[in-house]
Amino acid sequence: AMRTITPELSWLGNQRGSVLPLAMIILVILSAVLAALALVTGQEPVVAGNHLMIAQAQAMAEAGVERPLWALTNHDPADGISWSTTATAPYDGSRFIPVATDGGVILGGFRLIIAGDGDRQRQIVAIGLVPGDEGPLGRARQEISATAIRLRFAAPPAGLTVRGDLVLGGGVSVDA
């Protein structure tokens, strides 16, 4: 009788068809990773936009601090304010002061509050708002508080006052 020799493949007998479920599991895992990456990538423009608006609101608030400092220094013009008087509009927080480009596009603006009524010290609060005072939810708001102090120096008794001996080098002339 003839005997056929065949290699034993019985250990593979129960593994048939196992590649398809393994491939499906790998596909599901890869799909979940891709979906998570797509979600994170979709949020980046929103985060960048929020960061831009906050930076712009900070710049508006900084500009808002400069305005009352100018007004306290130059109290003669119509928009100026004296150190000894109570602040009125626009320095009482009642009015939104817009900031626009040369083309007239409003970027945002600020509100100002000057508190205190003494002639030496004033509290300044500047609130920067982007894209404006009224608008959709999600607008950016930054607030800066500062104290302005008016320094007074006694008038010197002469144009040139020194303590001790005055030594002048060559080439210096004093015209009285």
C-alpha positions as CSV (number, residue, x, y, z in Angstrom):
1,A,0.0,0.0,0.0
2,M,1.1,3.4,-0.8
3,R,1.4,5.9,1.9
4,T,1.1,9.6,1.3
5,I,3.2,11.9,3.3
6,T,1.6,15.3,3.9
7,P,2.9,17.9,6.2
8,E,0.8,18.5,9.4
9,L,-1.2,21.6,8.9
10,S,-3.6,21.0,11.7
11,W,-2.2,23.9,13.8
12,L,-3.5,26.3,11.0
13,G,-6.8,24.6,10.8
14,N,-8.4,26.8,13.5
15,Q,-6.8,30.1,12.4
16,R,-8.6,30.5,9.1
17,G,-10.5,33.8,8.7
18,S,-8.8,35.5,11.7
19,V,-7.2,38.2,9.5
20,L,-10.5,39.9,8.6
21,P,-11.5,40.6,12.3
22,L,-8.0,41.7,13.1
23,A,-8.1,44.1,10.1
24,M,-11.5,45.5,11.2
25,I,-10.2,46.2,14.7
26,I,-7.1,48.0,13.3
27,L,-9.4,50.1,11.0
28,V,-11.7,51.0,14.0
29,I,-8.7,52.2,16.0
30,L,-7.3,54.2,13.1
31,S,-10.7,55.8,12.5
32,A,-10.9,56.8,16.2
33,V,-7.4,58.4,16.0
34,L,-8.2,60.3,12.8
35,A,-11.5,61.5,14.3
36,A,-9.8,62.8,17.4
37,L,-7.1,64.6,15.3
38,A,-9.8,66.2,13.1
39,L,-11.6,67.4,16.2
40,V,-8.5,69.0,17.7
41,T,-7.5,70.5,14.3
42,G,-11.0,72.0,14.0
43,Q,-10.6,73.9,17.3
44,E,-7.4,75.6,16.4
45,P,-8.9,78.4,14.3
46,V,-11.3,79.2,17.2
47,V,-8.5,79.3,19.7
48,A,-6.4,81.5,17.5
49,G,-9.3,83.9,16.9
50,N,-9.9,84.2,20.6
51,H,-6.2,84.8,21.2
52,L,-6.2,87.6,18.6
53,M,-9.3,89.2,20.1
54,I,-7.8,89.2,23.6
55,A,-4.5,90.8,22.3
56,Q,-6.5,93.4,20.4
57,A,-8.6,94.2,23.6
58,Q,-5.4,94.5,25.6
59,A,-4.1,97.0,23.0
60,M,-7.4,99.0,23.2
61,A,-7.1,99.1,27.0
62,E,-3.5,100.4,26.7
63,A,-4.7,103.1,24.3
64,G,-7.4,103.9,26.8
65,V,-4.9,104.5,29.5
66,E,-3.0,107.0,27.3
67,R,-6.1,109.1,26.6
68,P,-6.8,110.2,30.2
69,L,-3.1,110.8,30.8
70,W,-3.1,113.1,27.8
71,A,-6.4,114.8,29.0
72,L,-4.9,115.4,32.5
73,T,-1.8,116.9,31.0
74,N,-3.6,119.1,28.4
75,H,-6.7,120.4,30.2
76,D,-7.1,123.4,27.9
77,P,-8.6,121.6,24.8
78,A,-12.2,120.6,24.8
79,D,-11.4,116.9,25.6
80,G,-9.0,117.8,28.4
81,I,-9.8,117.6,32.1
82,S,-8.4,119.5,35.0
83,W,-6.8,117.7,38.0
84,S,-9.1,119.6,40.4
85,T,-12.5,118.8,38.7
86,T,-14.7,115.7,38.7
87,A,-14.4,113.7,35.5
88,T,-17.3,114.1,33.0
89,A,-18.0,112.2,29.8
90,P,-16.1,110.5,28.2
91,Y,-14.0,110.0,31.3
92,D,-16.9,108.8,33.6
93,G,-17.3,105.4,31.8
94,S,-20.6,106.5,30.1
95,R,-19.3,106.6,26.5
96,F,-17.6,104.0,24.3
97,I,-14.7,105.5,22.4
98,P,-14.2,103.6,19.1
99,V,-10.8,102.9,17.5
100,A,-10.9,102.7,13.7
101,T,-8.5,102.2,10.8
102,D,-7.8,104.8,8.2
103,G,-10.5,103.2,6.1
104,G,-13.1,103.7,8.8
105,V,-13.3,100.0,9.9
106,I,-14.0,99.9,13.6
107,L,-11.6,97.5,15.3
108,G,-12.9,97.9,18.8
109,G,-12.6,100.6,21.4
110,F,-12.5,101.4,25.1
111,R,-14.4,102.9,28.0
112,L,-12.6,105.2,30.5
113,I,-13.2,105.9,34.2
114,I,-11.2,108.6,36.0
115,A,-12.0,108.5,39.7
116,G,-10.9,110.8,42.5
117,D,-11.3,114.5,43.0
118,G,-8.0,115.6,44.4
119,D,-5.5,117.7,42.6
120,R,-2.6,115.2,43.1
121,Q,-3.8,111.7,42.4
122,R,-6.4,110.1,40.1
123,Q,-7.4,106.4,39.5
124,I,-7.7,105.5,35.9
125,V,-9.6,102.4,34.6
126,A,-9.5,101.6,30.9
127,I,-11.6,98.8,29.6
128,G,-10.7,97.6,26.1
129,L,-13.5,95.9,24.1
130,V,-13.2,94.0,20.8
131,P,-15.0,93.9,18.4
132,G,-17.0,96.6,20.1
133,D,-19.2,97.7,23.0
134,E,-22.3,95.8,21.7
135,G,-22.1,92.6,19.8
136,P,-22.2,88.8,19.9
137,L,-21.3,86.7,22.8
138,G,-17.6,85.9,22.9
139,R,-16.3,89.5,22.6
140,A,-13.0,90.1,24.3
141,R,-12.7,92.4,27.3
142,Q,-9.5,93.5,29.0
143,E,-9.2,96.0,31.9
144,I,-6.2,98.0,33.0
145,S,-6.2,100.1,36.3
146,A,-3.6,102.7,36.9
147,T,-2.9,105.5,39.3
148,A,-1.8,108.9,37.9
149,I,0.2,111.0,40.3
150,R,0.8,114.7,39.7
151,L,4.3,115.6,41.0
152,R,5.0,119.2,42.1
153,F,8.5,120.5,42.3
154,A,9.3,123.7,44.1
155,A,10.5,126.4,41.7
156,P,14.3,126.7,41.9
157,P,15.6,130.1,43.2
158,A,17.6,130.5,40.1
159,G,18.1,129.1,36.6
160,L,21.2,127.2,37.8
161,T,21.4,126.1,41.4
162,V,24.3,124.1,42.9
163,R,25.3,123.0,46.3
164,G,29.0,123.7,46.9
165,D,31.6,125.0,44.5
166,L,30.8,125.2,40.8
167,V,33.7,124.3,38.6
168,L,33.4,125.0,34.8
169,G,35.7,123.6,32.2
170,G,37.3,125.5,29.3
171,G,35.0,126.7,26.6
172,V,32.0,127.3,28.9
173,S,30.6,130.8,29.2
174,V,27.9,132.0,31.5
175,D,25.8,134.9,30.2
176,A,24.0,136.7,33.0
